[in-house]
Amino acid sequence: MNISNTLIRILYALVCMLAFSAYTTSTMTGGFTPTNLLFGILGGSAFTLLLTAADLLLKRCNWTLLSQTILGVALGILVGQALILVVGNIIDLAAWNASPDTLKFVYTMAYLLGVYLGLATITRLNIIGGSSATQQKSSKTVKKDIVMDASVLTDSRVIDLATSGLLDNHLVFPRFVLKELFAMAESTDENSKTKARRCLDVFKKLENVPGLNMRYSDIDYPELKDMMAKLLKLARSLDANIMTVDISRIQQSAIEDIKVININTLSNALKPLTQAGEYINIKIQRYGKEPRQGVGYLDDGTMVVVNGGAEYIGETIKSQVLSVKHTSSGRMIFCNSTDESLLSEQESARNVASLDENHPSNFFAR
């Protein structure tokens, strides 16, 4: 695909050079001269570079917003022509002897008014039809875009996630977040400056991830001062999810009914499961609900129930994994201390039911 695009651009550049050279040698003084030919080649090259730069910029644009703007302008042109026709007929019927300059001003104002009405109409239709468009998207199970906040850039694991291909063509980075990072990088606070520069370094690496095609959103809400409020409003307008590593943002998004992807929770969910028969070191923190049971927790918060661990409260002991159970409340590991016999599957299942506490493990928060 890249080779085909390069070949097409080279052929188009040659055509532009030929067309500009034909124009310069036929219209400029002297006709077919080396100077006129050089001007034509330079003009064609400059025009090709300009179109290439415009093509690269358009790749980062929000195509939904761009298409709406083009459609609004096209509708505005038609409305402007209609207004000019109406105003012209009114002037003719009123036999108004206005000067040509006055007529040009009136027609220009009518034309600009028509373009404004066209843009406003398309914008309002998009807002009114937003809910139906969202329903159509969900019915077709279209993968939503993902709006990133600044906290994601503090975690370098987002680069590995981006290179996996799961986020290709779906990452959207708001420019108001980028402006905030640049402002922090120039602040006098050393902690804020260091944090902002680290975030900008991660951002530059994301830009260079091949195939990611991260886009920018120029939509801003100057009336809102809170950054999270801006992100939530942007996500709602784009019908997108939000990616973050800040737990407070998940809680706020739940109130706003916006889906949030948390990298930390996602990372914990993808950690390899402990296999039955393996040995783990676990610190017993409290008593279990069954006799002689002790309960500890892994670093990711996974509950570990140790048969015979009640005798070692506050101590770190070696235990053998019996089974890993997934329940409605999350994941739990059942173990035996090294000097205990294995539990039966029936006892293990009964313990799962008795220890079903609220520890949500899904990484989508609503």
N, C-alpha and C positions, 0 to 999 in steps of 0.2 A: 504493500500500500504506500509506504514512504517513497519507494523508488518510482512508482507511478506518479505520485504528486510532484516529485522533483522533475521528472521528464516533462510533465505537462507545463510546469512553470518555466522550464528552459525554452520549450517550444513557443509558449506565449510571449516570453521576453524577446525571442527572435522576431516574432510577428510584429510586436510593438516597435522594435528598432527599425524594421523594414517599413512600416507605415509612417513613422515619424521622419525617416530619411526621405521617403517619397514626397512627403509634404514639404520639407525644408528645401529639397533640391528643385521643387517645382514652383515654389512661391518666393523664396528668398533671392536677393540680387545675385546674379552670377550663374544661376542655374546649378548644374551638376558640378560642384567643386568639392575638393577635399574638406574645406571648412564647413560648407553646408551639410555635407555627409556626416561630419563629426558631430555637428549640432543635432542632427537627427538621431544618431546612435545614442548620444548622451540623453536626449529627451526621452527616447524609448526606454532606456535603462532606468532613468529616474521615475518614470511612470510605473514601470514594473515593480520597482522597490516600494513605491507608495502603495500599490495594491497588495503586495505581499505583507507589508506592515499592517494594513487594514484587516487582512485576512487573519493574521495572528491575534490582533486585538479582538476581533469578533468571536474567536474561539473562547475567550474568557468572559464574554458578555452573557447576560441572562437572556436566552433566546425568547423566552415567553414575553419578557418586557419589551424586547426589541421588536418582535412581531406585532405586539399590541400598538407600539408607537407608529410603525409603518402603516398598519391598518387605520389608525386614527388620522394620520396625515392624509392618506388617500381619501378617506371619508370627508375630511375637512376640505380638501380641494373641491370635491363635488358640492358640498354645502356652500363653499365660497362662491363657486360659479353660479349657483342658484340665487344666492343673495345679490350678487352683482346684476343678474338678469332682472330681479325684482326691483332693485333700486333704480336701475336704468329705465325701466318702464314707468316707475313713479315719477322720475324726473321728466320723462317725455310727456306724460299726461299733465303734469303740473306746469309744463312750458317754462321750466326754470332755466333762465339764461345764465348758467354758471360758467366760470372760466375753465379752461382745460386743466389747469393745475388743481383747482378745487375738485373737479370730477375725479382726477387721478387719486387725490387724497381720500375721497369718499369711497371709491372702489377698493383702494388698498385696505382701508379700515374694514370694509365688508368682507374682503378676502381673509384678512387675519382673524376676524370674528368667526368666520366659517371654519378655519383650521382649528381654532380653540374649541369650538363646539364639537368638532369631530373627535378630537383627542379626549375631551371630557366625556363624551358619549361612550366611547370604547372603554374608558376607565370605569365608568359607573356600571356598564354591562358586565365587566369582568368581576366587579365586587358583588353584583347581584347574582351572577351565575357561578360564584365561587363554590357555593355548597354543592350545586349539581355537578360541577367539574370534579369536586373532591369525591363525590359518590361514584362518578364514572371511573376515576382512577382506582378506587378501592375495588370496584367490581372487576376491573381488569387485572387486579393484583400487580400494579406497577410499583416498582421499587422506588421509594421516596428518596429525595435528596437529603443530605445531612449537613446542617449548619454547625460549624465549629465555633467554640468560644475560646477565649484566651487561655483558659486553664489547661486545655488539651495540649497546648504547645509546651507546657512545663514538664510533660511526660514524653520522653524520647521514644517510648514504645509505640507511639502513633506512627512513627516512620516505618517500623516493621509491619504494623497493621496496614499501612498504605501500600507497601510493596507486595503484600499478599494478593492484591487484586480485588479484594472484597469491596473496596471503596471507589473503584474506577468509575469516573464520569458522574459521581454523585456527591463529591465534597464541594461545599459552598462556603467561602470565607468572607464575612462581612468587612467592608472597607472601614467602617467606623471602629471595628476592633483593631484593625491594623493601625489606624491613626492613634488610637489610645496607646498601643504598644510603642510607637515612635515617640509619643509625648513622654511616656514613662522612661524611655531610654535616654531622654535629654534632661530628666529631672535631677535635682540635687541629692535626692535620697539614694545612697549607694545600694541598699537592698533592692529597691524598686528598679534601679538602673540595671543591676546585674540580672535580675529576674527577667526584665524586658529584653535584654540583649540575648539571653539564652533562648527565650521564646522566638525571637527573630531568627536566630540560627536554625532552630528546628523548622521554622516556616520556610526558610530558603531551601532546606533539604527536601521539604515536601514539594516545593515547586519543581525540583529537579527529578522527582520520581517519574520514570518513564511510564506512560500509559495512564497515569492518574487523572490527568486533565482536570485539575482543580479549578473551579470558577470563582469569580468575585461577584459580590452583590454590592451595587452602589446605592441601594435603598437605605435611607437614614431617617431617623425620627428625632429631629433636633429638640422637639418639645419634651422628650423623655430624657431624664438625666441618669437613671439607673441603667447600667449596661445589660443586666439580665432582662429587664423589661423590654429593652430594644430587641434582644435576641428572641424572646418569646413572641413578640409582635411580628418580627421578620419570619420566624418559622411558621407562624399561622398564615401569613400572607403568601408564602411559598408552598404551603402544605408540606412542610419538611419536618424531619426530626432534628434533635440537638445532640451533639456529642460533647461530653464534658468529663472531668474527673473530680468535680466539686460536688459533694453530697448535698450541700444546701441548695444547689440549683435543681437537683432532682426533686426535693421537697416542694420548691416553689412551682416547678413545672407540673407537679401532680395537681396542684390547685388550679392551674391554668389549663389542665387537660391536654398537655403536650407530651409526646413521648420523648424520653431522653435515654441515650446510650451512654453508660458509664464504663470507661475503659478498665477501671479497677475491678468492677464486678464481672465484666466480661473476661478479664484475665483469670480471675479466680474460677469462673465457670469452666474455663478451658484447661485448667491444670490437670495433669494426668492423675487418674484415680489410683489409690493405694490398692494393691492386689492382696487377695486372701493368702495368708501364710507368711507375709512379710513382717518384719519387726520394725517398730517405730518407738521413739522415745517421746513420752508424753508426760507433762506435768499435771498431776491430779489436783484439781482446784476445789471440788466440792463432792458431796455424797450424791449418789444416784437415787432413783426411785425404788430400785430393787435392793434387797439385802446384799451387803458387801460390794455394791457397785460404786465405782468412782467415776467422775466426769472431768474431762479435760478438753482443751480446745487447741486446734492447730493454728498456725499463724494467719490463715485465711478465714478463721472463724468457724471451721467445721467442727461439730461436736464429736468427741470421741468418748465412748462409754466402755469402761474397762471392768470386766468381771474380776472381782478380787482386789480392786483398786481402792476400796474404802479404807484400807489399812495404811495407805500411803498419802494421805491428804497433805498437800504442800510439797511433796517430793516428786522428782522426775524419775519415772521407772521405765523399764523396757517391757514392751507388751507385743503380743503377736496378733495380727489382724485376723479376725474371724470372717467378717463380711462387711460390705459397703452397701448401705440401703438408701434408696431415693424415695422420699415420701413427699406429701403435699407441703410439708414445712421446710424441705431442703434435703441436705445430704448428711448422713450420720455414719460413723465408723464404729463397729463393735469389735472389741479386742478382749483378750484374756491376758492377765499378768502371766509372766513366764512360769509361775509355779501353779497355775490353775488349769483344769481340764477344759476342753472346748465345750461351748454351749451347743445345744441342738438347734436346728433350724426353727422348730416351733417356739423355743424360748426366745430366739432372736426376733422372730416376727412379733411376739407378744411385747417385747421390749420396745420395738419400733412404735407400736401403737401407744404405749404408755409414755413415751418420751417425745410425742409429737408436739413440739413447741414452735412458735412463730419465728422462723429464720428464713425469710424469702431468699431464693437464690437466683431468680430470673433477672437478667441484666437489663430488661426493658422496664422502666418505671413509668407508671401513669399517674 
